[in-house]
Amino acid sequence: PLGDDQPVTAHKFGGSSLADADCFRRVAGILLERDDAVQVTVVSAMQGVTNALIALAQTAAAKDRTWQSQWSNLRERHIETARDLLGDQSGALRVWLEARHADLADTLRALAVLGIPAREALDAIQGLGEIWSAHLLRAHIESLGHECALLDARDVLVVAQAELGVAVDWAASATRLAEWRASHPQRRVVITGFVARDDDGRTTTLGR
């Protein structure tokens, strides 16, 4: 569905390729040098972010208040990356990141009350880094004057837990992808890795 009968070239960048603002610039440069008919780029969280998010959930669930400083450091890292990447154009993205980190803080406070890292909460938390990375890369590409869509995989990828891990519902996922593509015809698409939704619409991940 993404190709619209045109060849699709897929790229994947892991966390070490997205460690900081300079890394995002290098990735964008690699992508923009290419003349792919349809360019799909799947991104991971910034280096170390997924582990930091898991540690945050565990620290909060242990009722250890140091989660607050850990959360603040993570928030500042993403805000500063946005500011470094986009400069005067970073305002809207920084507001968005502030709101997403505020949501994360609310979830962590709830975990601190519960005292246990509920599976659903952990699934939702540990996949946030990919979402933040996708927004950073898409915003940078657009700031350079190139159209670029952002596909949050949670909007199209439907999975279920199976004996050997997660199983993708390919029919449902293909239908959702086709619907998404109909309103997002851009040649370049940045996609979040790692995250999906289950049959009940809850955020989950593809596992590590």
C-alpha positions as CSV (number, residue, x, y, z in Angstrom):
1,P,0.0,0.0,0.0
2,L,2.9,2.5,0.7
3,G,4.3,2.1,-2.8
4,D,1.2,2.8,-4.9
5,D,2.8,0.6,-7.5
6,Q,6.1,2.4,-7.2
7,P,9.2,0.7,-5.8
8,V,9.7,1.2,-2.0
9,T,13.1,1.6,-0.5
10,A,13.2,0.9,3.3
11,H,15.8,2.2,5.7
12,K,16.3,1.4,9.3
13,F,18.3,3.4,11.8
14,G,19.0,2.1,15.3
15,G,19.7,4.0,18.5
16,S,23.4,4.5,17.9
17,S,22.6,6.2,14.7
18,L,20.3,8.6,16.5
19,A,22.4,9.4,19.6
20,D,22.2,13.2,19.4
21,A,21.3,16.1,17.1
22,D,24.4,15.6,14.9
23,C,23.4,12.0,14.3
24,F,19.9,13.1,13.3
25,R,21.6,15.5,10.8
26,R,23.7,12.7,9.3
27,V,20.7,10.4,9.0
28,A,18.7,13.1,7.3
29,G,21.6,13.9,4.9
30,I,21.9,10.2,3.9
31,L,18.1,10.0,3.2
32,L,17.9,13.3,1.3
33,E,20.9,12.4,-0.9
34,R,18.9,9.4,-2.2
35,D,16.3,9.6,-5.0
36,D,14.1,6.8,-3.8
37,A,10.7,6.7,-5.5
38,V,9.1,6.0,-2.1
39,Q,11.4,6.2,0.9
40,V,10.4,4.5,4.1
41,T,12.5,5.1,7.2
42,V,12.0,3.1,10.4
43,V,13.6,4.6,13.5
44,S,14.6,3.4,16.9
45,A,14.7,5.4,20.1
46,M,17.8,7.6,20.7
47,Q,20.7,5.6,22.0
48,G,20.0,4.3,25.5
49,V,16.5,5.8,25.8
50,T,14.6,2.5,25.8
51,N,16.7,1.2,28.7
52,A,16.2,4.5,30.5
53,L,12.5,4.3,30.1
54,I,12.4,0.7,31.4
55,A,14.5,1.8,34.4
56,L,12.2,4.8,35.0
57,A,9.2,2.5,35.2
58,Q,11.0,0.1,37.6
59,T,12.3,2.9,39.7
60,A,8.9,4.5,40.0
61,A,7.2,1.2,40.8
62,A,9.8,0.7,43.6
63,K,8.6,4.0,45.1
64,D,12.1,5.4,44.6
65,R,11.7,9.1,44.1
66,T,14.9,9.3,42.1
67,W,12.7,8.6,39.1
68,Q,11.9,12.3,39.0
69,S,15.5,13.3,38.3
70,Q,15.8,10.5,35.8
71,W,12.7,11.7,34.1
72,S,13.9,15.2,34.1
73,N,17.2,14.2,32.4
74,L,15.4,12.3,29.7
75,R,13.0,15.2,29.1
76,E,15.9,17.6,28.8
77,R,17.8,15.4,26.4
78,H,14.9,15.4,23.9
79,I,14.1,19.1,24.4
80,E,17.7,20.0,23.8
81,T,18.0,17.8,20.8
82,A,14.9,19.5,19.3
83,R,16.4,22.9,20.0
84,D,19.8,22.0,18.5
85,L,18.2,20.4,15.4
86,L,15.6,23.1,14.6
87,G,16.7,26.3,16.3
88,D,14.1,29.0,16.0
89,Q,11.8,26.5,14.3
90,S,11.7,24.1,17.3
91,G,8.9,25.8,19.3
92,A,6.0,23.6,18.2
93,L,8.1,20.3,18.6
94,R,9.3,21.4,22.0
95,V,5.8,22.0,23.1
96,W,4.7,18.6,21.8
97,L,7.7,16.9,23.6
98,E,6.9,18.8,26.8
99,A,3.3,17.5,26.7
100,R,4.4,13.9,26.0
101,H,6.9,14.0,28.9
102,A,4.3,15.4,31.2
103,D,2.0,12.5,30.2
104,L,4.9,10.1,31.0
105,A,5.4,11.7,34.4
106,D,1.7,11.2,35.2
107,T,2.0,7.5,34.3
108,L,5.1,7.2,36.5
109,R,3.3,8.8,39.5
110,A,0.5,6.2,39.0
111,L,3.1,3.4,39.0
112,A,4.6,4.8,42.2
113,V,1.2,4.6,43.9
114,L,0.6,1.1,42.6
115,G,4.0,-0.1,43.5
116,I,4.3,-2.5,40.6
117,P,5.1,-1.9,36.9
118,A,1.9,-3.1,35.4
119,R,2.6,-4.8,32.0
120,E,0.3,-2.5,30.0
121,A,2.0,0.6,31.5
122,L,5.5,-0.8,30.8
123,D,4.5,-1.6,27.2
124,A,3.3,1.9,26.7
125,I,6.4,3.5,28.4
126,Q,9.2,1.5,26.8
127,G,8.1,2.3,23.3
128,L,7.9,6.1,23.7
129,G,11.5,6.7,22.5
130,E,10.7,5.5,19.0
131,I,7.8,8.0,18.8
132,W,10.0,10.8,20.0
133,S,12.7,9.9,17.5
134,A,10.3,9.8,14.6
135,H,9.0,13.2,15.4
136,L,12.5,14.7,15.7
137,L,13.6,13.2,12.4
138,R,10.5,14.2,10.5
139,A,10.6,17.7,11.8
140,H,14.2,18.1,10.8
141,I,13.6,16.8,7.3
142,E,10.7,19.2,6.9
143,S,12.8,22.1,8.2
144,L,15.1,21.5,5.3
145,G,12.3,22.0,2.9
146,H,11.3,18.4,2.1
147,E,7.8,17.0,2.6
148,C,7.8,14.0,4.9
149,A,4.9,12.1,6.5
150,L,5.1,10.5,10.0
151,L,3.5,7.1,10.5
152,D,3.0,6.1,14.1
153,A,3.0,2.3,13.8
154,R,0.5,2.1,16.6
155,D,-2.1,3.5,14.1
156,V,-1.7,0.6,11.7
157,L,0.1,-2.4,13.2
158,V,-2.1,-4.8,15.0
159,V,-0.5,-7.7,16.9
160,A,-1.4,-10.3,19.4
161,Q,0.7,-12.3,21.9
162,A,1.6,-15.7,20.7
163,E,3.5,-18.7,22.1
164,L,6.7,-17.6,20.4
165,G,6.3,-13.9,20.8
166,V,4.0,-11.5,18.9
167,A,2.0,-12.4,15.8
168,V,1.0,-9.7,13.3
169,D,-2.6,-9.5,12.1
170,W,-1.5,-8.9,8.5
171,A,-5.0,-8.4,7.1
172,A,-6.1,-5.8,9.6
173,S,-2.7,-4.1,9.5
174,A,-2.8,-3.9,5.7
175,T,-6.3,-2.4,5.7
176,R,-5.3,0.3,8.2
177,L,-2.1,1.1,6.3
178,A,-4.0,1.5,3.1
179,E,-6.4,3.9,4.8
180,W,-3.5,5.9,6.3
181,R,-1.7,6.1,3.0
182,A,-4.7,7.5,1.2
183,S,-4.4,10.7,3.2
184,H,-0.6,10.7,3.5
185,P,0.8,10.5,-0.1
186,Q,4.2,12.0,0.7
187,R,7.2,10.3,-1.0
188,R,9.2,10.2,2.3
189,V,7.7,8.5,5.3
190,V,9.3,8.2,8.8
191,I,7.9,5.3,10.8
192,T,8.2,4.4,14.5
193,G,9.8,1.1,15.1
194,F,9.0,-1.3,18.0
195,V,5.5,-0.1,18.8
196,A,2.1,-1.5,17.8
197,R,-1.4,-2.1,19.3
198,D,-3.2,-5.2,20.3
199,D,-6.7,-6.3,19.3
200,D,-8.1,-4.2,22.1
201,G,-6.3,-1.1,21.0
202,R,-3.8,-1.0,23.8
203,T,-0.2,0.0,23.1
204,T,2.2,-2.8,23.0
205,T,5.6,-3.6,21.5
206,L,7.2,-6.1,19.2
207,G,9.5,-7.3,22.0
208,R,13.3,-7.1,22.4
